[in-house]
Amino acid sequence: MSDTTETRPVGLDEMVEAPAEGAAIPPAPPAPAATTRAGAWSWWWQGLRPLVLRLHFYAGLLVGPFLLVAATTGLLYTLTPQLEQLVYRHELTVPVGARALPLQQQVAAAAAALPQGTLTAIRPPGTPGGTTRVVFAAPGLADGYSRTVFVDPYTAQVRGALTTYGEWLPLRAWFDELHRTLHLGDVGRVYSELAASWLWVLTLSGLGIWVIRRRRAERLRRTLAPEFAATRRVRLRSWHGSVGLWASAGLLFLSATGLTWSHFAGDNVSALRSALHWSTPSVTKTLPPTPTTAAAPPAAAAGTVGIGATADRVLAAARSEGLTDPVQITPASKPGQAWVVAQVQRSWPEKQDSVAVDPNTGTVVDVLRFADWPIAAKLARWGIDTHMGLLFGVVNQILLAALALGLICVVIWGYRMWWLRRPTPGGLAGAPGGNQRPSLGAVIVIGVLAVGVGLFEPVLGCSLLVFLAIDGIRSHLRTGSGSRV
C-alpha cells in the first residue's frame, strides 16, 4: 500500500457500512443518535488531531534523549540483584554453621571494626548462609548513606564493611542514583521528572493517533502487529505504533510510579497521599511513662554491649509475635521510645509486619500487620516494588527489561522516521500535521489541561504551555495549509 493511502486521515463517518452492490437504496432515514455522536466526535478529532500530532512529534523529538537515558539506566538497574551476588559474594555469604551466636556478640564485633560509627539498624541474616548486617551512621557520608558491617553469624568474624544507601549495596546504589539523578543531585532529578512526566503524555497521544488511524475492522491486525511488506517509512511507523501499543500499559505504570520519586511532582504526590490518609502507616514508638522508661538512655548512648543485649531481647519479642525473617531491628533514637522490628521482604507475598518493643522489658507495645494497611498504602508499596523489580523476582526483572528495550526501540524508530522526513526547504522540520491548524476549542482544552496538570506536575505543565505558545505563534505567522501526514 502506498504512503498516500496509508496516511490518509480517516473519519469516523467511514465506519458506516455501504449498501451491497446493486441493491436498492432506500430513502435516507433521520440520522441516528449514535451516528450524530460519531460525526461530532469526528469533527472534534479533526480539530484536535493536528495539535496532537505535533505535540507527539515535537515532545518525542525533544524528550526522546531523556527517555533513552532513563530506559537504558533502568535496563542496567534490572541486572543489579544478580551482579550484587557476584561482586559482594564474600560479604553476603558464609558457610552454614551449627548455631548462630547471640546478636550481642555480633554487634560487638561490628562496633570494634567501626568504632567511630553510631549504630542505627541491625539486620539478621534472612537465610542460613547469609551474614548479619550492622548499620552505622558515620562521619563524612552523604545524606541517606550509611556504613554497613557484615558479620558471620556463626563465628562473629567481620566479613567486610561497605557504604550503603538504605538497603542497597554500592553497586545497586550507584545504578539507582544514575537512574534517578545521573549523579547530579537535585538538578539531575529534573531529568527523571521530565522523562516520567512526558512518558504518559507521549504514550496516550501515540495511542490516540495510532488506534484512531487504524480503527477500521480490516486494519485490526495491522494495529496490533507490525507490517513487513510495506515501504520503509510505513514499516518503521508500524513497528513504532504496534510495539508502543503493546508496551503502553507498562509505560503508563512506569510513568505513574516514577513520578513518586520525582522532585516537584513527588512532593505533590506525598502531600496528596497524606491529605487522603494514604501514607504508609507505622507502629507507635512512644512508650507509656514509667520510672524505667524515663531513665532508659537512647541507643546511641547505651554502649555496644547494651545495644547488643537489648537487640536479642527485642528480636525474641518480635519472634513471639510471628515476625519471621527477613527483619530489621531499629533501636530507639531518644529516651521514651520503643525499638522497632519490621519485616523487610519485598517480594511476593510481601512481609511488612512490624512491632514496637519496650527495650527495657521486652514487652510488645504495638503491632502493625501488613494486612491492616489501607489499600492505597498497599497499592503504593506494590507499585514501587514492581517498578524496582522486587515484587515478582526474576519475572519482574524480565518484564522491566522488556519494557526498557521496547521504549528504547520506539524512541529510535521515532528518530529514524523523523530522519526519513527530515527538514526540507519550506517545510516544518518534517512534522506531521505541520501546516494544519487546530481548532480554537482544541487549543483552549489543551491549554486548560496544561494549567491543571501543571499544578500537580510543574515540569510537564510549564513545558506544555511553552509548546502551545510556540505552536500558536508559528501557526499565526505561517501562511498556507496542507501537511504531509
Secondary structure, DSSP 8 states (H G I E B T S, - for coil): --HHHHH----GGGGS----TT----------HHHHHHHHHHHHHHHHHHHHHHHHHHHHHHHHHHHHHHHHHHHHHTTHHHHHHHHTHHHHB----SS---HHHHHHHHHHH-TT-EEEEEE--SSTTB-EEEEEE-TT--TTEEEEEEE-TTT--EEEEEEEETTB-HHHHHHHHHHHHTT-THHHHHHHHHHHHHHHHHHHHHHHHHHHHT-SGGGHHHHHS--SSS-HHHHHHHHHHHHHHHHHHHHHHHHHHHGGGSSHHHHHHHHHHHHTT-S------B----HHHHH---GGGS-HHHHHHHHHHHHHHHHHTT--SSEEEE--SSTTB-EEEEE-B-SSS-B--EEEE-TTT--EEEEE-GGGS-HHHHHHHHHHHHHTT-TTHHHHHHHHHHHHHHHHHHHHHHHHHHHHT---TTSSTT-TTTT----HHHHHHHHHHHHHHHHH-HHHHHHHHHHHHHHHHHHHH--------
